[in-house]
């Protein structure tokens, strides 16, 4: 019984120190306007969520277009020169990455990227989960 209690305490301390990852891990960069037209809804302005927290996704998340409208909660994990801000943001998929090969798993709008990173030109590691 004492061994179980010690194990629980150690695991609890480690989880606070290390932080458990609950979602998928990928990379993120920002992408610049113009944001229209998109692969999801063409030139419709109403596809963009409040605060312009939207993303373009790479082939791995695109799912032959089924990703359109999906929402993800993401947070910055790491990058060069400590670019991460605390907290998470909720974003909506509005487009497919236009570059080949895509420079990251997720391309965040300028507003979305500045919500999670101090450095606008960084490539960051992110955790994301579909919500």
GUDOLO-249383 format. One record per residue (C-alpha): residue number from 1; y, z, x. Coordinates in Angstrom, 2 decimals, always signed. Last residue first. Layout:
BEGIN
site n:NUM Y:Y Z:Z X:X
...
This chain:
BEGIN
site n:131 Y:+19.59 Z:-30.42 X:-12.38
site n:130 Y:+18.09 Z:-32.41 X:-9.50
site n:129 Y:+18.06 Z:-30.46 X:-6.26
site n:128 Y:+19.97 Z:-31.02 X:-3.06
site n:127 Y:+20.10 Z:-29.53 X:+0.42
site n:126 Y:+22.47 Z:-31.21 X:+2.80
site n:125 Y:+22.70 Z:-32.16 X:+6.46
site n:124 Y:+26.08 Z:-33.52 X:+7.40
site n:123 Y:+27.47 Z:-36.73 X:+8.84
site n:122 Y:+31.09 Z:-35.96 X:+9.55
site n:121 Y:+34.12 Z:-38.17 X:+8.84
site n:120 Y:+35.92 Z:-35.95 X:+6.33
site n:119 Y:+35.38 Z:-32.73 X:+8.33
site n:118 Y:+35.83 Z:-29.49 X:+6.37
site n:117 Y:+32.74 Z:-30.20 X:+4.29
site n:116 Y:+31.44 Z:-29.25 X:+0.84
site n:115 Y:+34.34 Z:-29.96 X:-1.54
site n:114 Y:+35.77 Z:-32.59 X:+0.83
site n:113 Y:+32.61 Z:-34.63 X:+0.32
site n:112 Y:+32.87 Z:-34.51 X:-3.46
site n:111 Y:+36.52 Z:-35.60 X:-3.43
site n:110 Y:+35.84 Z:-38.44 X:-0.95
site n:109 Y:+32.92 Z:-39.65 X:-3.05
site n:108 Y:+29.58 Z:-38.61 X:-1.60
site n:107 Y:+27.04 Z:-40.91 X:-0.01
site n:106 Y:+23.53 Z:-39.50 X:-0.29
site n:105 Y:+20.48 Z:-40.16 X:+1.88
site n:104 Y:+22.59 Z:-41.40 X:+4.76
site n:103 Y:+23.90 Z:-44.50 X:+6.59
site n:102 Y:+22.27 Z:-46.94 X:+4.13
site n:101 Y:+20.60 Z:-49.77 X:+5.99
site n:100 Y:+21.93 Z:-51.90 X:+4.49
site n:99 Y:+25.23 Z:-50.82 X:+2.99
site n:98 Y:+25.96 Z:-50.82 X:-0.74
site n:97 Y:+24.30 Z:-47.48 X:-1.50
site n:96 Y:+23.39 Z:-47.53 X:-5.19
site n:95 Y:+25.93 Z:-46.18 X:-7.66
site n:94 Y:+26.97 Z:-43.63 X:-10.26
site n:93 Y:+24.82 Z:-40.59 X:-9.45
site n:92 Y:+26.46 Z:-37.40 X:-10.73
site n:91 Y:+27.46 Z:-34.38 X:-8.63
site n:90 Y:+27.27 Z:-30.61 X:-8.98
site n:89 Y:+28.75 Z:-28.64 X:-6.10
site n:88 Y:+27.44 Z:-25.74 X:-4.08
site n:87 Y:+28.99 Z:-22.92 X:-2.11
site n:86 Y:+30.30 Z:-22.29 X:+1.36
site n:85 Y:+32.06 Z:-25.00 X:+3.37
site n:84 Y:+30.15 Z:-26.79 X:+6.08
site n:83 Y:+31.62 Z:-28.68 X:+9.04
site n:82 Y:+30.35 Z:-26.36 X:+11.80
site n:81 Y:+31.23 Z:-28.59 X:+14.80
site n:80 Y:+28.34 Z:-31.00 X:+14.27
site n:79 Y:+26.38 Z:-30.62 X:+11.07
site n:78 Y:+24.72 Z:-28.01 X:+8.89
site n:77 Y:+23.54 Z:-26.94 X:+5.45
site n:76 Y:+26.05 Z:-28.45 X:+3.04
site n:75 Y:+25.24 Z:-27.80 X:-0.58
site n:74 Y:+23.96 Z:-29.85 X:-3.46
site n:73 Y:+23.38 Z:-29.67 X:-7.18
site n:72 Y:+22.24 Z:-33.02 X:-8.45
site n:71 Y:+22.87 Z:-34.89 X:-11.66
site n:70 Y:+21.21 Z:-38.08 X:-12.70
site n:69 Y:+23.50 Z:-40.58 X:-14.40
site n:68 Y:+21.97 Z:-43.63 X:-12.77
site n:67 Y:+18.85 Z:-42.54 X:-10.86
site n:66 Y:+16.64 Z:-44.80 X:-13.00
site n:65 Y:+18.14 Z:-47.76 X:-11.13
site n:64 Y:+14.97 Z:-48.81 X:-9.32
site n:63 Y:+14.31 Z:-45.17 X:-8.30
site n:62 Y:+17.61 Z:-44.86 X:-6.43
site n:61 Y:+16.62 Z:-41.65 X:-4.62
site n:60 Y:+14.67 Z:-43.14 X:-1.70
site n:59 Y:+16.72 Z:-46.35 X:-1.77
site n:58 Y:+19.95 Z:-44.55 X:-0.93
site n:57 Y:+22.29 Z:-42.86 X:-3.37
site n:56 Y:+25.94 Z:-43.23 X:-4.36
site n:55 Y:+27.60 Z:-40.03 X:-5.39
site n:54 Y:+29.99 Z:-38.40 X:-7.83
site n:53 Y:+32.28 Z:-35.39 X:-7.97
site n:52 Y:+35.42 Z:-37.17 X:-9.15
site n:51 Y:+36.90 Z:-33.88 X:-10.42
site n:50 Y:+35.65 Z:-34.63 X:-13.91
site n:49 Y:+32.71 Z:-37.07 X:-13.89
site n:48 Y:+33.03 Z:-40.80 X:-13.21
site n:47 Y:+31.18 Z:-43.02 X:-15.67
site n:46 Y:+34.23 Z:-43.11 X:-17.96
site n:45 Y:+36.00 Z:-45.64 X:-15.69
site n:44 Y:+33.63 Z:-48.45 X:-16.70
site n:43 Y:+33.73 Z:-51.29 X:-14.14
site n:42 Y:+29.98 Z:-51.75 X:-13.69
site n:41 Y:+27.99 Z:-48.92 X:-15.21
site n:40 Y:+25.12 Z:-48.15 X:-12.84
site n:39 Y:+25.45 Z:-50.63 X:-9.97
site n:38 Y:+29.10 Z:-49.67 X:-9.58
site n:37 Y:+32.20 Z:-51.87 X:-9.77
site n:36 Y:+34.24 Z:-50.00 X:-8.80
site n:35 Y:+34.34 Z:-47.27 X:-6.15
site n:34 Y:+37.08 Z:-48.92 X:-4.12
site n:33 Y:+37.17 Z:-46.53 X:-2.47
site n:32 Y:+35.63 Z:-44.80 X:+0.55
site n:31 Y:+32.26 Z:-43.28 X:+1.18
site n:30 Y:+31.52 Z:-39.83 X:+2.50
site n:29 Y:+28.40 Z:-38.92 X:+4.44
site n:28 Y:+25.28 Z:-37.03 X:+3.50
site n:27 Y:+21.90 Z:-36.32 X:+5.05
site n:26 Y:+18.73 Z:-35.08 X:+3.43
site n:25 Y:+16.79 Z:-31.97 X:+2.48
site n:24 Y:+15.09 Z:-31.46 X:-0.86
site n:23 Y:+15.55 Z:-28.31 X:-2.87
site n:22 Y:+14.78 Z:-24.60 X:-2.63
site n:21 Y:+15.57 Z:-23.90 X:+1.00
site n:20 Y:+15.15 Z:-20.25 X:+1.82
site n:19 Y:+17.92 Z:-18.56 X:+3.72
site n:18 Y:+17.35 Z:-17.45 X:+7.30
site n:17 Y:+18.92 Z:-13.99 X:+7.32
site n:16 Y:+18.63 Z:-13.16 X:+3.63
site n:15 Y:+15.12 Z:-14.56 X:+3.44
site n:14 Y:+14.19 Z:-12.73 X:+6.63
site n:13 Y:+15.30 Z:-9.37 X:+5.25
site n:12 Y:+13.36 Z:-9.88 X:+2.02
site n:11 Y:+10.25 Z:-11.01 X:+3.91
site n:10 Y:+10.44 Z:-7.91 X:+6.11
site n:9 Y:+10.89 Z:-5.58 X:+3.12
site n:8 Y:+8.03 Z:-7.17 X:+1.19
site n:7 Y:+5.74 Z:-6.96 X:+4.22
site n:6 Y:+6.62 Z:-3.28 X:+4.73
site n:5 Y:+5.80 Z:-2.52 X:+1.08
site n:4 Y:+2.49 Z:-4.39 X:+1.32
site n:3 Y:+1.56 Z:-2.50 X:+4.50
site n:2 Y:+2.39 Z:+0.83 X:+2.84
site n:1 Y:+0.00 Z:+0.00 X:+0.00
